[in-house]
Amino acid sequence: MVATTHLAVGAAVGLWGGRLAGWIVNPESDLTRVIIQAGTALVLAAGSHVILDAVPHNDEIYKIYGRIPLLAVELPIIFTIIFSIAYLRNLNPIIIFFGLVGAAWSDVFSTFGLATFLHENFHSIHRVEMVGSIIVQLSIAIASLIFLF
């Protein structure tokens, strides 16, 4: 999956999972609540990464245009959108941040040659047509961003 999809889903899953954890645990300390919510966001977003990578997809666009040039365009756009929504909706940026970290850590490690067991063994070996795959991935990202509202 492209970074935009992982990050949008990670932010949404992290936010909603963190909120749920905050409601369930409901500690008296605000700091404890944020720590529990951030940890939950991190774990659930990491899980979303594994699930998304298990879905047959095509991310050959990175090989065609280069990973660094595409990420240089992709990351500022998705971060701006996510944090703008967080600002406008008064969402906790710490929880969103940990959702983003959870969603990205596996690919970051793989990029530097530190592939993880989960990432390598759950990544789909099936490739689908690139244009259709990108359309589906962007649709998933947009749907996830809507859930931030």
VEXDREN-2710 file (C-alpha; in Angstrom, 1 decimal):
% VEXDREN-2710
k/r/px/py/pz
1/MET/0.0/0.0/0.0
2/VAL/1.1/3.6/-0.6
3/ALA/2.0/5.7/2.4
4/THR/-1.1/7.8/2.1
5/THR/-3.4/4.9/2.7
6/HIS/-1.5/3.6/5.7
7/LEU/-1.3/7.0/7.3
8/ALA/-4.9/7.9/6.8
9/VAL/-6.1/4.6/8.1
10/GLY/-3.6/4.7/11.0
11/ALA/-4.8/8.2/12.0
12/ALA/-8.5/7.1/11.9
13/VAL/-8.0/3.7/13.6
14/GLY/-5.7/5.3/16.2
15/LEU/-8.1/8.1/17.0
16/TRP/-11.1/5.9/17.4
17/GLY/-9.2/3.2/19.2
18/GLY/-7.6/5.8/21.5
19/ARG/-11.0/7.3/22.2
20/LEU/-12.5/3.9/23.0
21/ALA/-9.6/3.1/25.3
22/GLY/-10.0/6.4/27.1
23/TRP/-13.7/5.7/27.7
24/ILE/-13.2/2.1/28.9
25/VAL/-10.3/2.8/31.2
26/ASN/-11.3/6.3/32.2
27/PRO/-8.4/7.0/34.7
28/GLU/-8.6/10.0/36.9
29/SER/-5.3/11.5/35.6
30/ASP/-5.5/13.2/32.3
31/LEU/-1.8/12.2/31.6
32/THR/-2.6/8.5/32.3
33/ARG/-5.6/8.8/29.9
34/VAL/-3.4/10.3/27.1
35/ILE/-0.7/7.6/27.6
36/ILE/-3.3/4.8/27.4
37/GLN/-4.9/6.4/24.4
38/ALA/-1.6/7.0/22.6
39/GLY/-0.5/3.4/23.3
40/THR/-3.7/2.0/22.0
41/ALA/-3.5/4.2/18.9
42/LEU/0.0/3.0/18.2
43/VAL/-0.9/-0.7/18.6
44/LEU/-4.1/-0.5/16.6
45/ALA/-2.5/1.5/13.8
46/ALA/0.3/-1.0/13.6
47/GLY/-2.3/-3.7/13.3
48/SER/-4.0/-1.8/10.5
49/HIS/-0.8/-1.7/8.6
50/VAL/-0.5/-5.5/8.7
51/ILE/-4.1/-5.9/7.6
52/LEU/-3.8/-3.5/4.7
53/ASP/-0.6/-5.1/3.5
54/ALA/-2.4/-8.5/3.5
55/VAL/-4.9/-7.2/0.9
56/PRO/-3.7/-7.8/-2.6
57/HIS/-2.5/-4.5/-4.0
58/ASN/0.1/-2.9/-6.2
59/ASP/2.6/-0.3/-5.1
60/GLU/4.9/-0.4/-8.1
61/ILE/4.3/3.3/-8.5
62/TYR/7.2/3.7/-6.1
63/LYS/9.5/1.8/-8.5
64/ILE/8.3/3.7/-11.5
65/TYR/8.6/7.2/-10.2
66/GLY/11.0/6.6/-7.3
67/ARG/10.2/6.2/-3.6
68/ILE/11.8/9.5/-2.4
69/PRO/10.3/11.8/-5.0
70/LEU/6.8/10.4/-4.4
71/LEU/7.1/10.5/-0.7
72/ALA/8.3/14.1/-0.9
73/VAL/5.0/14.9/-2.5
74/GLU/2.8/12.4/-0.7
75/LEU/3.8/13.0/2.9
76/PRO/3.4/16.8/3.2
77/ILE/-0.1/16.5/1.6
78/ILE/-1.4/13.8/3.8
79/PHE/0.2/15.3/7.0
80/THR/-1.4/18.7/6.2
81/ILE/-4.8/17.1/5.6
82/ILE/-4.7/15.0/8.7
83/PHE/-3.4/17.7/11.1
84/SER/-5.8/20.3/9.5
85/ILE/-8.7/18.0/10.3
86/ALA/-7.3/17.4/13.8
87/TYR/-7.0/21.2/14.3
88/LEU/-10.5/22.0/12.9
89/ARG/-12.1/19.2/14.9
90/ASN/-10.1/19.9/18.1
91/LEU/-8.8/16.3/18.0
92/ASN/-5.8/15.3/20.2
93/PRO/-2.7/15.6/18.0
94/ILE/-0.8/13.3/20.3
95/ILE/-3.2/10.4/19.7
96/ILE/-3.2/11.2/15.9
97/PHE/0.6/11.3/15.9
98/PHE/0.9/7.9/17.6
99/GLY/-1.6/6.5/15.1
100/LEU/0.6/7.8/12.3
101/VAL/3.7/6.3/13.9
102/GLY/2.0/2.9/14.3
103/ALA/0.9/3.0/10.7
104/ALA/4.3/3.8/9.3
105/TRP/6.9/2.0/11.5
106/SER/6.8/-1.3/9.6
107/ASP/7.6/0.4/6.2
108/VAL/10.2/2.6/7.8
109/PHE/12.0/-0.4/9.2
110/SER/11.7/-2.2/5.9
111/THR/13.1/0.8/3.9
112/PHE/16.2/0.6/6.0
113/GLY/16.6/-3.1/5.6
114/LEU/15.2/-4.0/9.0
115/ALA/12.2/-6.0/7.8
116/THR/10.0/-7.4/10.6
117/PHE/8.5/-10.8/10.8
118/LEU/4.9/-9.5/10.5
119/HIS/5.6/-7.2/7.6
120/GLU/7.3/-9.9/5.6
121/ASN/5.0/-12.7/6.3
122/PHE/1.7/-10.9/6.0
123/HIS/2.5/-8.8/3.0
124/SER/0.4/-10.0/0.1
125/ILE/2.3/-11.7/-2.7
126/HIS/-0.5/-11.1/-5.1
127/ARG/-0.3/-8.1/-7.3
128/VAL/-3.2/-6.5/-9.0
129/GLU/-3.4/-3.9/-11.8
130/MET/-1.7/-0.7/-10.7
131/VAL/-4.2/2.0/-11.7
132/GLY/-7.1/0.1/-10.1
133/SER/-5.1/-0.6/-7.0
134/ILE/-4.2/3.1/-6.6
135/ILE/-7.8/4.1/-7.0
136/VAL/-8.9/1.6/-4.4
137/GLN/-6.1/2.7/-2.0
138/LEU/-7.0/6.4/-2.4
139/SER/-10.7/5.6/-1.8
140/ILE/-9.7/3.8/1.4
141/ALA/-7.6/6.8/2.4
142/ILE/-10.5/9.3/1.7
143/ALA/-13.0/7.1/3.6
144/SER/-10.6/7.0/6.6
145/LEU/-10.2/10.8/6.5
146/ILE/-14.0/11.1/6.5
147/PHE/-14.0/9.1/9.8
148/LEU/-11.7/11.7/11.3
149/PHE/-14.6/14.2/11.0
END
